[in-house]
Amino acid sequence: METDKQQKDKQQLYTDKFFESGHWLLKIRQVLIATIGWLAVIIPIVITVLAFWASFDPRVPHLWAYHEGIYEIKFIGIILIFAWVMTLIFAVSMTIIQNRKRDRIVEQWPTFNPINQKERKKTIDDFIDKRFGPKEFRENVRSYTVKPEQNLETHQIQELYAKKDLDDVD
């Protein structure tokens, strides 16, 4: 069970009055606006689909039957199908290319030198132990303040590897 101090220490990242108790006018207004927004999307789609469907099936009520509108719906459908086919061709071809590249390059040899890997780990562990204290201390301390002189330089780890000739990047 959390103590009062732990509850006070938690930071509320955001609030939303819609989900709080009360605020009924806000809830009614936002639900009304969301409903109107969805209707503004759904109604034109339903009308368009029904009109297109009615041009093929006389049992469907004719909301409008302008031949130009039906022609445009067919034209947009053809454009969308063409775009979908082009996207499918691109996605499949890029997948094939990347899989072949992975098979040729990545799986033939590792991207790092496995012989140097243990030595790199030992080198970085020694460096961190010397700079920040033993591992047991670092893992069990409750709070630790890094002194300004303990901050790492931009390329200090790379330079450490280069000095011990463990730099895999040539």
KOLPAKE-759377 format. One record per residue: residue number from 0; residue in one letter; x, y, z of N, C-alpha, C, O in turn. Coordinates in nm, 2 decimals, always signed. Example, Ala and Ser with C-alpha at 12.3 -4.5 7.8 and 13.67 -1.06 7.14 Angstrom:
2
ATOM/0/A/+1.32/-0.57/+0.78/+1.23/-0.45/+0.78/+1.32/-0.33/+0.78/+1.42/-0.33/+0.85
ATOM/1/S/+1.28/-0.22/+0.71/+1.37/-0.11/+0.71/+1.29/+0.00/+0.79/+1.34/+0.11/+0.80
REM end
This chain:
170
ATOM/0/M/+0.08/-0.12/+0.00/+0.00/+0.00/+0.00/+0.09/+0.12/+0.00/+0.19/+0.13/+0.07
ATOM/1/E/+0.06/+0.22/-0.08/+0.14/+0.34/-0.09/+0.11/+0.43/+0.03/+0.00/+0.45/+0.08
ATOM/2/T/+0.22/+0.50/+0.07/+0.21/+0.59/+0.18/+0.17/+0.73/+0.12/+0.17/+0.75/+0.00
ATOM/3/D/+0.13/+0.82/+0.21/+0.09/+0.95/+0.16/+0.20/+1.02/+0.09/+0.18/+1.09/-0.01
ATOM/4/K/+0.33/+1.01/+0.14/+0.44/+1.07/+0.07/+0.46/+1.02/-0.07/+0.48/+1.10/-0.16
ATOM/5/Q/+0.44/+0.89/-0.09/+0.45/+0.83/-0.23/+0.34/+0.88/-0.32/+0.37/+0.91/-0.44
ATOM/6/Q/+0.22/+0.90/-0.26/+0.11/+0.95/-0.34/+0.14/+1.10/-0.38/+0.10/+1.14/-0.49
ATOM/7/K/+0.20/+1.18/-0.29/+0.22/+1.32/-0.31/+0.34/+1.33/-0.42/+0.34/+1.43/-0.50
ATOM/8/D/+0.43/+1.24/-0.41/+0.55/+1.24/-0.50/+0.51/+1.21/-0.65/+0.58/+1.26/-0.74
ATOM/9/K/+0.40/+1.14/-0.67/+0.36/+1.11/-0.80/+0.31/+1.24/-0.87/+0.25/+1.33/-0.81
ATOM/10/Q/+0.35/+1.25/-1.00/+0.32/+1.37/-1.07/+0.21/+1.34/-1.17/+0.22/+1.24/-1.25
ATOM/11/Q/+0.10/+1.42/-1.16/-0.01/+1.40/-1.26/+0.04/+1.47/-1.39/+0.06/+1.59/-1.39
ATOM/12/L/+0.05/+1.39/-1.50/+0.10/+1.45/-1.62/-0.01/+1.53/-1.70/+0.03/+1.62/-1.77
ATOM/13/Y/-0.13/+1.49/-1.68/-0.24/+1.56/-1.75/-0.37/+1.55/-1.68/-0.38/+1.45/-1.60
ATOM/14/T/-0.46/+1.64/-1.70/-0.59/+1.63/-1.64/-0.69/+1.64/-1.76/-0.67/+1.71/-1.86
ATOM/15/D/-0.81/+1.59/-1.74/-0.92/+1.60/-1.84/-1.05/+1.61/-1.76/-1.09/+1.52/-1.70
ATOM/16/K/-1.11/+1.73/-1.77/-1.23/+1.75/-1.69/-1.35/+1.67/-1.74/-1.44/+1.65/-1.66
ATOM/17/F/-1.34/+1.62/-1.86/-1.44/+1.53/-1.91/-1.46/+1.41/-1.83/-1.58/+1.36/-1.81
ATOM/18/F/-1.35/+1.35/-1.78/-1.36/+1.23/-1.71/-1.37/+1.25/-1.55/-1.38/+1.15/-1.48
ATOM/19/E/-1.36/+1.37/-1.51/-1.38/+1.40/-1.37/-1.53/+1.40/-1.34/-1.61/+1.41/-1.43
ATOM/20/S/-1.56/+1.39/-1.21/-1.71/+1.39/-1.17/-1.75/+1.54/-1.19/-1.68/+1.63/-1.17
ATOM/21/G/-1.88/+1.55/-1.23/-1.94/+1.68/-1.25/-1.91/+1.73/-1.39/-1.90/+1.64/-1.48
ATOM/22/H/-1.91/+1.86/-1.42/-1.88/+1.91/-1.55/-1.98/+1.86/-1.65/-1.94/+1.83/-1.76
ATOM/23/W/-2.11/+1.86/-1.62/-2.21/+1.80/-1.71/-2.22/+1.88/-1.84/-2.24/+1.83/-1.95
ATOM/24/L/-2.22/+2.02/-1.83/-2.23/+2.10/-1.96/-2.11/+2.07/-2.05/-2.13/+2.06/-2.17
ATOM/25/L/-1.99/+2.05/-2.00/-1.88/+2.02/-2.08/-1.90/+1.89/-2.15/-1.87/+1.87/-2.27
ATOM/26/K/-1.94/+1.79/-2.07/-1.96/+1.65/-2.13/-2.07/+1.65/-2.24/-2.05/+1.59/-2.34
ATOM/27/I/-2.18/+1.72/-2.21/-2.29/+1.73/-2.31/-2.24/+1.80/-2.44/-2.27/+1.75/-2.55
ATOM/28/R/-2.17/+1.91/-2.42/-2.12/+1.99/-2.54/-2.02/+1.90/-2.62/-2.03/+1.90/-2.74
ATOM/29/Q/-1.92/+1.84/-2.55/-1.82/+1.76/-2.63/-1.88/+1.64/-2.69/-1.84/+1.60/-2.81
ATOM/30/V/-1.98/+1.57/-2.63/-2.05/+1.46/-2.69/-2.13/+1.50/-2.81/-2.13/+1.44/-2.92
ATOM/31/L/-2.19/+1.62/-2.80/-2.27/+1.67/-2.91/-2.18/+1.71/-3.03/-2.21/+1.68/-3.15
ATOM/32/I/-2.07/+1.77/-3.00/-1.98/+1.81/-3.11/-1.92/+1.69/-3.18/-1.90/+1.68/-3.30
ATOM/33/A/-1.88/+1.59/-3.10/-1.82/+1.47/-3.15/-1.93/+1.39/-3.24/-1.89/+1.34/-3.34
ATOM/34/T/-2.05/+1.39/-3.19/-2.16/+1.32/-3.27/-2.18/+1.40/-3.40/-2.19/+1.33/-3.51
ATOM/35/I/-2.19/+1.53/-3.40/-2.21/+1.61/-3.52/-2.09/+1.58/-3.62/-2.11/+1.57/-3.74
ATOM/36/G/-1.97/+1.58/-3.56/-1.85/+1.55/-3.65/-1.85/+1.42/-3.71/-1.82/+1.41/-3.83
ATOM/37/W/-1.89/+1.31/-3.64/-1.90/+1.18/-3.70/-2.01/+1.17/-3.80/-2.00/+1.11/-3.90
ATOM/38/L/-2.12/+1.24/-3.77/-2.23/+1.24/-3.87/-2.19/+1.31/-4.00/-2.23/+1.27/-4.11
ATOM/39/A/-2.11/+1.42/-3.99/-2.06/+1.49/-4.10/-1.97/+1.40/-4.19/-1.95/+1.43/-4.31
ATOM/40/V/-1.91/+1.30/-4.13/-1.82/+1.21/-4.20/-1.91/+1.09/-4.26/-1.89/+1.06/-4.38
ATOM/41/I/-2.00/+1.04/-4.18/-2.07/+0.92/-4.22/-2.18/+0.94/-4.32/-2.19/+0.86/-4.41
ATOM/42/I/-2.25/+1.05/-4.30/-2.37/+1.08/-4.39/-2.32/+1.09/-4.54/-2.38/+1.03/-4.62
ATOM/43/P/-2.22/+1.17/-4.57/-2.18/+1.18/-4.71/-2.13/+1.05/-4.77/-2.16/+1.01/-4.89
ATOM/44/I/-2.07/+0.97/-4.69/-2.02/+0.84/-4.73/-2.14/+0.75/-4.76/-2.14/+0.68/-4.87
ATOM/45/V/-2.24/+0.74/-4.67/-2.36/+0.66/-4.69/-2.43/+0.70/-4.82/-2.47/+0.62/-4.90
ATOM/46/I/-2.45/+0.83/-4.84/-2.52/+0.89/-4.95/-2.45/+0.85/-5.08/-2.51/+0.80/-5.18
ATOM/47/T/-2.32/+0.86/-5.08/-2.24/+0.83/-5.20/-2.25/+0.68/-5.23/-2.26/+0.64/-5.35
ATOM/48/V/-2.23/+0.60/-5.13/-2.23/+0.45/-5.15/-2.37/+0.41/-5.20/-2.39/+0.33/-5.29
ATOM/49/L/-2.48/+0.46/-5.14/-2.62/+0.43/-5.18/-2.64/+0.48/-5.32/-2.71/+0.40/-5.40
ATOM/50/A/-2.60/+0.59/-5.36/-2.62/+0.64/-5.50/-2.55/+0.56/-5.60/-2.60/+0.53/-5.70
ATOM/51/F/-2.42/+0.52/-5.57/-2.35/+0.43/-5.66/-2.41/+0.30/-5.67/-2.42/+0.24/-5.78
ATOM/52/W/-2.45/+0.24/-5.56/-2.52/+0.11/-5.55/-2.65/+0.11/-5.63/-2.69/+0.02/-5.70
ATOM/53/A/-2.72/+0.23/-5.62/-2.85/+0.24/-5.68/-2.84/+0.24/-5.84/-2.93/+0.21/-5.91
ATOM/54/S/-2.72/+0.29/-5.88/-2.70/+0.29/-6.03/-2.69/+0.15/-6.09/-2.71/+0.13/-6.21
ATOM/55/F/-2.67/+0.05/-6.00/-2.66/-0.09/-6.05/-2.78/-0.18/-6.00/-2.81/-0.28/-6.07
ATOM/56/D/-2.85/-0.14/-5.90/-2.96/-0.21/-5.84/-3.08/-0.13/-5.83/-3.08/-0.03/-5.75
ATOM/57/P/-3.19/-0.15/-5.90/-3.30/-0.07/-5.90/-3.38/-0.08/-5.77/-3.47/+0.01/-5.74
ATOM/58/R/-3.36/-0.18/-5.68/-3.43/-0.19/-5.56/-3.38/-0.09/-5.45/-3.45/-0.05/-5.36
ATOM/59/V/-3.26/-0.03/-5.47/-3.20/+0.06/-5.38/-3.26/+0.20/-5.41/-3.26/+0.24/-5.53
ATOM/60/P/-3.30/+0.28/-5.31/-3.36/+0.41/-5.34/-3.26/+0.50/-5.41/-3.14/+0.51/-5.36
ATOM/61/H/-3.30/+0.58/-5.51/-3.21/+0.67/-5.58/-3.21/+0.80/-5.51/-3.31/+0.88/-5.51
ATOM/62/L/-3.10/+0.83/-5.44/-3.09/+0.96/-5.37/-3.05/+1.07/-5.47/-3.10/+1.18/-5.47
ATOM/63/W/-2.96/+1.04/-5.56/-2.93/+1.12/-5.68/-2.88/+1.02/-5.79/-2.82/+0.92/-5.76
ATOM/64/A/-2.90/+1.06/-5.91/-2.86/+0.98/-6.02/-2.79/+1.05/-6.13/-2.81/+1.03/-6.25
ATOM/65/Y/-2.71/+1.15/-6.09/-2.63/+1.23/-6.19/-2.53/+1.14/-6.25/-2.45/+1.08/-6.18
ATOM/66/H/-2.53/+1.13/-6.38/-2.43/+1.04/-6.45/-2.29/+1.09/-6.43/-2.19/+1.01/-6.42
ATOM/67/E/-2.27/+1.22/-6.42/-2.14/+1.27/-6.39/-2.08/+1.23/-6.26/-1.97/+1.20/-6.24
ATOM/68/G/-2.17/+1.23/-6.16/-2.13/+1.18/-6.02/-2.09/+1.04/-6.02/-1.99/+1.00/-5.96
ATOM/69/I/-2.17/+0.95/-6.09/-2.14/+0.81/-6.09/-2.01/+0.79/-6.17/-1.92/+0.71/-6.13
ATOM/70/Y/-1.99/+0.87/-6.28/-1.86/+0.86/-6.35/-1.75/+0.90/-6.26/-1.64/+0.83/-6.27
ATOM/71/E/-1.76/+1.00/-6.19/-1.65/+1.05/-6.10/-1.62/+0.95/-5.99/-1.50/+0.92/-5.96
ATOM/72/I/-1.72/+0.88/-5.94/-1.70/+0.78/-5.83/-1.62/+0.66/-5.89/-1.53/+0.61/-5.83
ATOM/73/K/-1.66/+0.62/-6.02/-1.58/+0.51/-6.08/-1.44/+0.56/-6.11/-1.35/+0.48/-6.09
ATOM/74/F/-1.42/+0.68/-6.15/-1.29/+0.73/-6.18/-1.20/+0.73/-6.05/-1.09/+0.69/-6.05
ATOM/75/I/-1.26/+0.78/-5.94/-1.18/+0.79/-5.81/-1.15/+0.64/-5.77/-1.05/+0.62/-5.71
ATOM/76/G/-1.25/+0.55/-5.79/-1.22/+0.41/-5.75/-1.11/+0.36/-5.83/-1.02/+0.28/-5.78
ATOM/77/I/-1.10/+0.39/-5.96/-0.99/+0.34/-6.04/-0.86/+0.40/-5.99/-0.76/+0.33/-5.99
ATOM/78/I/-0.86/+0.53/-5.96/-0.73/+0.59/-5.91/-0.69/+0.53/-5.78/-0.57/+0.50/-5.76
ATOM/79/L/-0.79/+0.50/-5.69/-0.75/+0.44/-5.56/-0.70/+0.30/-5.58/-0.61/+0.25/-5.51
ATOM/80/I/-0.76/+0.22/-5.67/-0.71/+0.08/-5.70/-0.57/+0.09/-5.75/-0.48/+0.01/-5.71
ATOM/81/F/-0.55/+0.18/-5.85/-0.41/+0.20/-5.90/-0.31/+0.23/-5.79/-0.20/+0.18/-5.79
ATOM/82/A/-0.35/+0.33/-5.71/-0.26/+0.37/-5.60/-0.23/+0.25/-5.50/-0.12/+0.23/-5.46
ATOM/83/W/-0.33/+0.17/-5.48/-0.31/+0.06/-5.39/-0.22/-0.05/-5.45/-0.13/-0.10/-5.38
ATOM/84/V/-0.24/-0.07/-5.58/-0.15/-0.17/-5.65/-0.01/-0.12/-5.65/+0.09/-0.20/-5.63
ATOM/85/M/+0.01/+0.01/-5.68/+0.15/+0.07/-5.68/+0.21/+0.06/-5.54/+0.33/+0.02/-5.53
ATOM/86/T/+0.14/+0.08/-5.44/+0.19/+0.07/-5.30/+0.22/-0.07/-5.27/+0.32/-0.10/-5.20
ATOM/87/L/+0.14/-0.16/-5.31/+0.16/-0.31/-5.29/+0.29/-0.35/-5.36/+0.37/-0.42/-5.30
ATOM/88/I/+0.31/-0.31/-5.48/+0.43/-0.34/-5.56/+0.55/-0.29/-5.49/+0.65/-0.36/-5.47
ATOM/89/F/+0.55/-0.16/-5.45/+0.66/-0.10/-5.38/+0.69/-0.17/-5.25/+0.81/-0.20/-5.22
ATOM/90/A/+0.59/-0.20/-5.16/+0.61/-0.26/-5.03/+0.67/-0.40/-5.05/+0.76/-0.44/-4.98
ATOM/91/V/+0.62/-0.48/-5.14/+0.67/-0.61/-5.16/+0.81/-0.61/-5.22/+0.89/-0.69/-5.17
ATOM/92/S/+0.83/-0.53/-5.31/+0.97/-0.52/-5.37/+1.07/-0.47/-5.27/+1.18/-0.53/-5.26
ATOM/93/M/+1.04/-0.37/-5.19/+1.13/-0.33/-5.08/+1.15/-0.44/-4.98/+1.26/-0.45/-4.93
ATOM/94/T/+1.05/-0.51/-4.95/+1.07/-0.62/-4.85/+1.16/-0.73/-4.91/+1.25/-0.78/-4.84
ATOM/95/I/+1.15/-0.76/-5.03/+1.23/-0.86/-5.10/+1.38/-0.81/-5.10/+1.47/-0.88/-5.07
ATOM/96/I/+1.39/-0.68/-5.14/+1.53/-0.63/-5.15/+1.60/-0.63/-5.01/+1.71/-0.66/-5.00
ATOM/97/Q/+1.52/-0.58/-4.91/+1.58/-0.58/-4.77/+1.61/-0.72/-4.72/+1.72/-0.74/-4.65
ATOM/98/N/+1.53/-0.81/-4.75/+1.56/-0.95/-4.70/+1.68/-1.01/-4.77/+1.76/-1.07/-4.71
ATOM/99/R/+1.69/-0.98/-4.90/+1.81/-1.03/-4.97/+1.94/-0.96/-4.92/+2.04/-1.02/-4.90
ATOM/100/K/+1.93/-0.83/-4.89/+2.04/-0.76/-4.84/+2.08/-0.81/-4.70/+2.20/-0.83/-4.67
ATOM/101/R/+1.98/-0.84/-4.62/+2.01/-0.89/-4.49/+2.08/-1.03/-4.50/+2.17/-1.06/-4.42
ATOM/102/D/+2.03/-1.11/-4.59/+2.09/-1.24/-4.61/+2.23/-1.23/-4.66/+2.32/-1.31/-4.61
ATOM/103/R/+2.26/-1.14/-4.74/+2.39/-1.12/-4.80/+2.49/-1.06/-4.70/+2.60/-1.11/-4.69
ATOM/104/I/+2.45/-0.96/-4.63/+2.54/-0.88/-4.55/+2.54/-0.92/-4.40/+2.64/-0.96/-4.34
ATOM/105/V/+2.42/-0.90/-4.34/+2.41/-0.91/-4.20/+2.44/-1.05/-4.15/+2.51/-1.07/-4.05
ATOM/106/E/+2.38/-1.15/-4.21/+2.39/-1.29/-4.16/+2.51/-1.36/-4.20/+2.54/-1.47/-4.15
ATOM/107/Q/+2.59/-1.30/-4.29/+2.72/-1.37/-4.33/+2.82/-1.35/-4.23/+2.90/-1.44/-4.20
ATOM/108/W/+2.83/-1.23/-4.17/+2.92/-1.20/-4.06/+2.86/-1.10/-3.97/+2.78/-1.02/-4.01
ATOM/109/P/+2.90/-1.11/-3.84/+2.85/-1.01/-3.74/+2.89/-0.87/-3.77/+2.99/-0.85/-3.84
ATOM/110/T/+2.81/-0.78/-3.73/+2.84/-0.64/-3.75/+2.94/-0.58/-3.65/+2.98/-0.46/-3.65
ATOM/111/F/+2.99/-0.67/-3.55/+3.09/-0.63/-3.46/+3.19/-0.74/-3.45/+3.16/-0.85/-3.49
ATOM/112/N/+3.30/-0.72/-3.39/+3.40/-0.82/-3.38/+3.38/-0.90/-3.25/+3.40/-0.84/-3.14
ATOM/113/P/+3.33/-1.02/-3.25/+3.30/-1.09/-3.13/+3.42/-1.12/-3.05/+3.41/-1.15/-2.93
ATOM/114/I/+3.54/-1.13/-3.11/+3.66/-1.15/-3.03/+3.69/-1.04/-2.93/+3.73/-1.06/-2.82
ATOM/115/N/+3.66/-0.91/-2.98/+3.69/-0.80/-2.90/+3.57/-0.77/-2.80/+3.59/-0.68/-2.71
ATOM/116/Q/+3.46/-0.83/-2.82/+3.34/-0.79/-2.74/+3.37/-0.81/-2.59/+3.33/-0.72/-2.51
ATOM/117/K/+3.43/-0.92/-2.55/+3.45/-0.94/-2.40/+3.55/-0.84/-2.35/+3.54/-0.79/-2.24
ATOM/118/E/+3.65/-0.81/-2.43/+3.75/-0.71/-2.39/+3.69/-0.57/-2.38/+3.72/-0.49/-2.29
ATOM/119/R/+3.60/-0.54/-2.48/+3.53/-0.41/-2.47/+3.45/-0.40/-2.35/+3.45/-0.29/-2.28
ATOM/120/K/+3.37/-0.50/-2.31/+3.29/-0.50/-2.19/+3.38/-0.49/-2.07/+3.34/-0.41/-1.98
ATOM/121/K/+3.49/-0.56/-2.06/+3.58/-0.54/-1.95/+3.63/-0.40/-1.94/+3.64/-0.34/-1.83
ATOM/122/T/+3.67/-0.35/-2.05/+3.73/-0.21/-2.06/+3.63/-0.11/-2.01/+3.66/-0.02/-1.93
ATOM/123/I/+3.50/-0.12/-2.06/+3.40/-0.02/-2.02/+3.36/-0.04/-1.87/+3.34/+0.06/-1.80
ATOM/124/D/+3.36/-0.17/-1.82/+3.33/-0.19/-1.68/+3.43/-0.13/-1.59/+3.40/-0.07/-1.49
ATOM/125/D/+3.56/-0.15/-1.63/+3.67/-0.09/-1.55/+3.66/+0.06/-1.55/+3.68/+0.12/-1.44
ATOM/126/F/+3.64/+0.12/-1.66/+3.63/+0.26/-1.67/+3.52/+0.32/-1.59/+3.53/+0.42/-1.52
ATOM/127/I/+3.40/+0.25/-1.59/+3.28/+0.30/-1.51/+3.31/+0.28/-1.36/+3.28/+0.37/-1.28
ATOM/128/D/+3.37/+0.17/-1.33/+3.41/+0.14/-1.19/+3.50/+0.25/-1.13/+3.48/+0.30/-1.02
ATOM/129/K/+3.60/+0.29/-1.22/+3.70/+0.39/-1.17/+3.63/+0.53/-1.16/+3.67/+0.60/-1.07
ATOM/130/R/+3.54/+0.56/-1.26/+3.48/+0.69/-1.26/+3.37/+0.71/-1.16/+3.36/+0.81/-1.09
ATOM/131/F/+3.28/+0.60/-1.14/+3.16/+0.62/-1.06/+3.16/+0.53/-0.94/+3.06/+0.53/-0.86
ATOM/132/G/+3.26/+0.45/-0.92/+3.26/+0.36/-0.80/+3.22/+0.22/-0.84/+3.18/+0.19/-0.95
ATOM/133/P/+3.24/+0.12/-0.74/+3.21/-0.02/-0.77/+3.07/-0.05/-0.81/+2.98/+0.03/-0.77
ATOM/134/K/+3.05/-0.15/-0.88/+2.91/-0.19/-0.93/+2.82/-0.21/-0.82/+2.70/-0.16/-0.82
ATOM/135/E/+2.86/-0.28/-0.71/+2.77/-0.30/-0.60/+2.72/-0.17/-0.53/+2.61/-0.16/-0.50
ATOM/136/F/+2.82/-0.07/-0.52/+2.78/+0.06/-0.47/+2.68/+0.13/-0.56/+2.58/+0.18/-0.51
ATOM/137/R/+2.70/+0.13/-0.69/+2.61/+0.20/-0.78/+2.47/+0.14/-0.78/+2.38/+0.21/-0.79
ATOM/138/E/+2.47/+0.01/-0.77/+2.34/-0.06/-0.78/+2.26/-0.05/-0.65/+2.14/-0.07/-0.65
ATOM/139/N/+2.33/-0.03/-0.53/+2.26/-0.03/-0.41/+2.24/+0.11/-0.34/+2.18/+0.12/-0.24
ATOM/140/V/+2.30/+0.21/-0.40/+2.29/+0.35/-0.35/+2.15/+0.40/-0.38/+2.10/+0.38/-0.49
ATOM/141/R/+2.09/+0.48/-0.29/+1.96/+0.53/-0.31/+1.96/+0.65/-0.40/+1.87/+0.67/-0.48
ATOM/142/S/+2.06/+0.74/-0.38/+2.07/+0.86/-0.45/+2.22/+0.89/-0.48/+2.30/+0.87/-0.39
ATOM/143/Y/+2.25/+0.93/-0.60/+2.39/+0.95/-0.64/+2.39/+1.08/-0.72/+2.32/+1.10/-0.82
ATOM/144/T/+2.48/+1.17/-0.68/+2.50/+1.30/-0.75/+2.63/+1.29/-0.83/+2.74/+1.26/-0.78
ATOM/145/V/+2.62/+1.31/-0.96/+2.74/+1.31/-1.05/+2.81/+1.44/-1.04/+2.74/+1.55/-1.06
ATOM/146/K/+2.94/+1.44/-1.01/+3.01/+1.56/-1.00/+3.04/+1.61/-1.14/+3.05/+1.53/-1.23
ATOM/147/P/+3.06/+1.74/-1.16/+3.09/+1.79/-1.30/+3.21/+1.73/-1.36/+3.20/+1.70/-1.49
ATOM/148/E/+3.31/+1.70/-1.29/+3.43/+1.64/-1.35/+3.41/+1.49/-1.39/+3.49/+1.43/-1.46
ATOM/149/Q/+3.30/+1.43/-1.34/+3.27/+1.29/-1.37/+3.19/+1.28/-1.50/+3.18/+1.17/-1.56
ATOM/150/N/+3.14/+1.39/-1.56/+3.06/+1.38/-1.68/+3.16/+1.33/-1.79/+3.28/+1.36/-1.79
ATOM/151/L/+3.10/+1.26/-1.89/+3.17/+1.20/-2.00/+3.19/+1.31/-2.11/+3.10/+1.39/-2.14
ATOM/152/E/+3.30/+1.30/-2.17/+3.32/+1.39/-2.29/+3.24/+1.33/-2.41/+3.20/+1.21/-2.40
ATOM/153/T/+3.23/+1.40/-2.51/+3.15/+1.36/-2.62/+3.19/+1.22/-2.68/+3.11/+1.13/-2.70
ATOM/154/H/+3.32/+1.20/-2.71/+3.37/+1.08/-2.77/+3.46/+1.00/-2.68/+3.55/+0.94/-2.73
ATOM/155/Q/+3.44/+1.01/-2.55/+3.53/+0.95/-2.46/+3.54/+0.80/-2.46/+3.64/+0.74/-2.46
ATOM/156/I/+3.42/+0.74/-2.48/+3.42/+0.59/-2.49/+3.49/+0.54/-2.62/+3.56/+0.45/-2.62
ATOM/157/Q/+3.46/+0.61/-2.73/+3.53/+0.58/-2.86/+3.68/+0.59/-2.84/+3.75/+0.51/-2.89
ATOM/158/E/+3.72/+0.70/-2.78/+3.87/+0.72/-2.76/+3.93/+0.61/-2.67/+4.04/+0.57/-2.69
ATOM/159/L/+3.85/+0.57/-2.57/+3.90/+0.47/-2.48/+3.92/+0.34/-2.56/+4.02/+0.27/-2.54
ATOM/160/Y/+3.82/+0.30/-2.65/+3.83/+0.18/-2.73/+3.95/+0.20/-2.83/+4.02/+0.10/-2.85
ATOM/161/A/+3.96/+0.31/-2.89/+4.07/+0.34/-2.98/+4.21/+0.32/-2.92/+4.30/+0.27/-2.98
ATOM/162/K/+4.22/+0.37/-2.79/+4.35/+0.36/-2.72/+4.39/+0.22/-2.69/+4.50/+0.19/-2.69
ATOM/163/K/+4.29/+0.13/-2.67/+4.31/-0.01/-2.64/+4.30/-0.09/-2.77/+4.30/-0.22/-2.76
ATOM/164/D/+4.29/-0.03/-2.88/+4.27/-0.09/-3.01/+4.16/-0.19/-3.02/+4.17/-0.30/-3.07
ATOM/165/L/+4.04/-0.14/-2.96/+3.92/-0.22/-2.96/+3.81/-0.16/-3.05/+3.69/-0.20/-3.04
ATOM/166/D/+3.84/-0.06/-3.12/+3.75/+0.01/-3.20/+3.71/-0.07/-3.33/+3.80/-0.09/-3.42
ATOM/167/D/+3.59/-0.12/-3.34/+3.55/-0.20/-3.45/+3.52/-0.12/-3.58/+3.51/-0.17/-3.69
ATOM/168/V/+3.49/+0.01/-3.56/+3.46/+0.10/-3.67/+3.58/+0.14/-3.74/+3.67/+0.21/-3.68
ATOM/169/D/+3.60/+0.11/-3.87/+3.72/+0.15/-3.94/+3.69/+0.25/-4.05/+3.78/+0.29/-4.12
REM end
